């Protein structure tokens, strides 16, 4: 029999409201006791007695046994979550940056206090990828995980490819619909995808990696010539995070725009939808598809975690506990496309091989193999040139460079 959950909810924005909308349609053994908000003057859809601006009304309430954390402030979210775990309250969170940044500490807190933190809603909205990595693939050798992890950037790319909308106009539409923030750099710059990738990799490979060590490059420099290049080759551009086991000792993670062929699952993932491809040794290739943005899709994932807590579910972090000593590396070679203005940039990146090179008027590009460490070293120069780079290889094309 399930136990009753008395919930303290932090945040009542798009996801918080979406979660409440779903809960009120269900006959579940749970009750929202109090909701902590930042702005007490904002008009809400619920009676005033539900709301407070004092976090301690939730954290210090012995009647509340479950905390749902859905706020945007990373440090405040960690304070709420860590305090709740230490005081015996289980937690559901959708704060991907906070979880990715403090994952080591959060795992340690759960082990020390015997509490549970679940975060399905933090990675790819409605797609149940974390629970699958944790449970279904717990004894599986995973070659790679990749996909479209950010609905906002994918919406912008779809508008460009399918409707010929320029980047600025597509971004404005995404913001108007609530898919992108006023400051969209987390989405379009690949940061949001990176945080989600770090969380997924912990469950897939048992490695906890500092997000600062993972390279991310987004779509903010995307231009009309880049889209035209892709169209001429019957390709689409998607912002794709990749986690891949290179050999028995090394795993790599990065986020880059990628040229996707029409034979790949991601080719037909459009607008605010997400898609995750898992390449496994025994199960082979499997694909997960669903909405990655919006209050109700993410709210449904949060509710799934809440429901699991009624039966005291916990992540076991099996692969972390049984880690076979995988080391993270950026010392890999990627086949990339570089559209640039400054010729010096090509020299700085030190292409190992050049497959194509073209320059005519204002459009210059080169494709070939570059070490990821060179992209990291010269990321500021790439951005200063307003250059655009894209991963132009299949996953099988990644090769491990010599590690000194």
LINKAWO-V361725 format. One line per field, one symbol per residue. burial: 1 if it has 9 or more other ideal C-beta (glycine too) atoms within 8 Angstrom, else 0. Layout:
# LINKAWO-V361725
burial = ???
This chain:
# LINKAWO-V361725
burial = 00001111111101111111111000000101111110000001000001110000111010010111111001001101111111001111111111111110011011001011111111111111111111001101011111111111111111111000001011101110001100011111111111111111111111101010011111101110111011100011111111111100011111111111000011101001111111110000001111111111111111111101110000101111001001011111111111110000110110100000000000111111111101110110111010111111001001010000
